[in-house]
Amino acid sequence: MEPHGEPGLLRTDSIPEVGEDAAATVGMSETLSEEEQNELRKELAKVEEEIQTLSQVLAAKEKHLAEIKRKLGINSLQELKQNITKSWQDVTSTAAYKKTSETLSQAGQKASAAFSSVGSVLSKKFEDVKNSPTFKSFEEKVETLKSKVGGSKPASGDFGEVLNSAANASATETIAEETQEETH
């Protein structure tokens, strides 16, 4: 008898875990009385039977679940989409996500303002360059070249048109010179 008249309640030896060697289990059964061993065997059989029953019930429930999903037209891909959507909703409703989103939004606004400012500064600088005396002098020289090469056409258009026209005239002049050299 154990202390307090209860057999086995305050046992100091451990119950072997699954996977421990059989020698430890045999040693344990030697310390149990025949009556305790019979009780444990009955309990073991009962627990194994309950596990078997629960496994069968679970299998039947899973089969029923699959049938209901099939009737509703729910497939694995749709379930995955729903799970992802639900997870995304859960994430977006968290305080951390909201704070991060707010911070990124503010950063985006600041970046946008900075880019706008840089664009304004660059635009102003290009305008300053275009109005500088050096650029005006260069533009006048290109227009003079254009009028000499292109004939008596009045100078019109923007700087890009003037450059294209001068380049075309220069190419035409080069071809004409090569043709003259070949004929002489």
C-alpha positions as CSV (number, residue, x, y, z in Angstrom):
1,M,0.0,0.0,0.0
2,E,1.1,3.5,-0.8
3,P,0.8,6.4,1.6
4,H,-2.7,7.5,2.3
5,G,-4.1,4.1,1.5
6,E,-4.3,4.7,-2.3
7,P,-2.4,2.3,-4.5
8,G,-0.3,3.9,-7.2
9,L,-1.4,7.6,-6.7
10,L,2.0,8.9,-5.5
11,R,4.2,6.7,-7.6
12,T,7.8,7.9,-8.0
13,D,8.7,5.7,-11.0
14,S,7.8,7.1,-14.5
15,I,5.5,5.6,-17.1
16,P,7.5,4.8,-20.2
17,E,7.0,7.0,-23.2
18,V,6.3,5.7,-26.7
19,G,9.5,4.5,-28.2
20,E,11.3,3.6,-25.0
21,D,12.7,0.1,-25.0
22,A,10.7,-2.9,-24.0
23,A,12.9,-3.8,-21.1
24,A,11.8,-0.7,-19.2
25,T,8.1,-1.7,-19.9
26,V,8.7,-5.2,-18.6
27,G,10.3,-3.9,-15.5
28,M,7.3,-1.7,-14.8
29,S,4.8,-4.6,-15.1
30,E,6.7,-6.5,-12.5
31,T,6.0,-3.8,-9.9
32,L,2.2,-3.8,-10.6
33,S,-0.1,-6.2,-9.0
34,E,-2.1,-8.6,-11.1
35,E,-5.3,-6.6,-10.4
36,E,-3.6,-3.3,-11.4
37,Q,-2.3,-4.9,-14.6
38,N,-5.8,-6.2,-15.5
39,E,-7.4,-2.7,-14.9
40,L,-4.7,-1.0,-17.1
41,R,-5.2,-3.6,-19.8
42,K,-9.0,-2.9,-19.8
43,E,-8.4,0.9,-19.8
44,L,-5.9,0.4,-22.7
45,A,-8.4,-1.6,-24.7
46,K,-11.1,1.0,-24.0
47,V,-8.8,4.0,-25.1
48,E,-7.7,2.1,-28.2
49,E,-11.4,1.4,-29.1
50,E,-12.3,5.1,-28.5
51,I,-9.4,6.2,-30.8
52,Q,-10.6,3.8,-33.5
53,T,-14.2,5.1,-33.2
54,L,-13.0,8.7,-33.3
55,S,-10.9,8.0,-36.4
56,Q,-13.9,6.5,-38.1
57,V,-16.1,9.4,-37.1
58,L,-13.5,11.9,-38.3
59,A,-13.1,10.1,-41.7
60,A,-16.9,10.1,-42.1
61,K,-17.1,13.8,-41.3
62,E,-14.3,14.6,-43.8
63,K,-16.1,12.6,-46.5
64,H,-19.3,14.5,-45.7
65,L,-17.4,17.8,-45.8
66,A,-15.9,17.0,-49.2
67,E,-19.4,16.1,-50.5
68,I,-20.9,19.4,-49.3
69,K,-18.0,21.3,-50.9
70,R,-18.5,19.4,-54.2
71,K,-22.2,20.2,-54.2
72,L,-21.5,23.9,-53.5
73,G,-18.8,24.0,-56.3
74,I,-16.1,24.8,-53.8
75,N,-12.7,23.5,-55.0
76,S,-9.2,23.7,-53.5
77,L,-8.3,26.8,-55.5
78,Q,-11.4,28.6,-54.4
79,E,-10.6,27.7,-50.8
80,L,-7.1,28.9,-51.1
81,K,-8.3,32.2,-52.6
82,Q,-10.8,32.6,-49.7
83,N,-8.1,31.8,-47.1
84,I,-5.7,34.3,-48.7
85,T,-8.4,36.9,-48.8
86,K,-9.4,36.3,-45.2
87,S,-5.7,36.4,-44.1
88,W,-5.1,39.6,-46.1
89,Q,-8.2,41.2,-44.4
90,D,-6.8,40.1,-41.0
91,V,-3.4,41.6,-41.8
92,T,-4.9,44.9,-43.1
93,S,-7.0,45.3,-40.0
94,T,-4.0,45.1,-37.6
95,A,-2.7,48.3,-36.0
96,A,0.8,47.5,-37.2
97,Y,-0.4,47.4,-40.8
98,K,-2.4,50.6,-40.5
99,K,0.6,52.4,-39.0
100,T,3.0,51.1,-41.6
101,S,0.5,52.0,-44.4
102,E,0.1,55.5,-43.0
103,T,3.9,56.0,-42.7
104,L,4.4,54.8,-46.3
105,S,1.7,57.1,-47.5
106,Q,3.3,60.1,-45.8
107,A,6.7,59.1,-47.2
108,G,5.1,58.8,-50.7
109,Q,3.6,62.3,-50.4
110,K,7.0,63.7,-49.3
111,A,8.8,62.0,-52.1
112,S,6.2,63.3,-54.6
113,A,6.7,66.8,-53.3
114,A,10.5,66.4,-53.5
115,F,10.3,65.2,-57.1
116,S,8.0,68.0,-58.0
117,S,10.4,70.4,-56.4
118,V,13.4,68.9,-58.3
119,G,11.3,69.1,-61.5
120,S,10.6,72.7,-61.0
121,V,14.3,73.5,-60.2
122,L,15.4,71.6,-63.3
123,S,12.8,73.3,-65.5
124,K,14.0,76.7,-64.2
125,K,17.6,75.8,-64.8
126,F,16.9,74.8,-68.4
127,E,15.0,78.0,-68.9
128,D,18.0,80.0,-67.5
129,V,20.3,78.1,-69.9
130,K,18.0,78.8,-72.8
131,N,18.0,82.5,-72.0
132,S,21.7,82.8,-71.4
133,P,23.8,84.9,-73.7
134,T,26.0,81.9,-74.7
135,F,23.0,79.8,-75.7
136,K,21.5,82.8,-77.6
137,S,24.7,83.2,-79.5
138,F,24.8,79.5,-80.3
139,E,21.2,79.5,-81.4
140,E,21.9,82.5,-83.7
141,K,24.9,80.7,-85.2
142,V,22.8,77.6,-85.9
143,E,20.1,79.8,-87.5
144,T,22.7,81.6,-89.7
145,L,24.1,78.2,-90.7
146,K,20.6,77.0,-91.5
147,S,19.8,80.0,-93.7
148,K,23.1,79.6,-95.6
149,V,22.7,75.8,-96.1
150,G,18.9,75.7,-96.6
151,G,18.6,78.7,-98.8
152,S,16.4,81.7,-98.2
153,K,13.8,80.1,-96.1
154,P,12.8,82.1,-93.1
155,A,14.1,80.7,-89.8
156,S,11.2,79.3,-87.9
157,G,10.5,76.5,-85.4
158,D,12.1,75.5,-82.2
159,F,15.7,74.6,-81.5
160,G,15.2,70.9,-82.3
161,E,13.8,71.6,-85.7
162,V,16.7,74.0,-86.4
163,L,19.2,71.3,-85.4
164,N,17.5,68.6,-87.5
165,S,17.4,71.0,-90.5
166,A,21.1,71.9,-90.1
167,A,22.1,68.2,-89.8
168,N,20.1,67.3,-92.9
169,A,21.6,70.2,-94.8
170,S,25.1,69.3,-93.7
171,A,24.5,65.7,-94.9
172,T,23.2,66.9,-98.2
173,E,26.2,69.2,-98.6
174,T,28.6,66.3,-97.9
175,I,26.9,64.1,-100.5
176,A,27.0,66.8,-103.1
177,E,30.8,67.3,-102.4
178,E,31.5,63.6,-102.8
179,T,29.5,63.5,-106.0
180,Q,31.5,66.4,-107.4
181,E,34.8,64.7,-106.5
182,E,33.8,61.5,-108.2
183,T,32.8,63.3,-111.4
184,H,36.2,65.2,-111.7
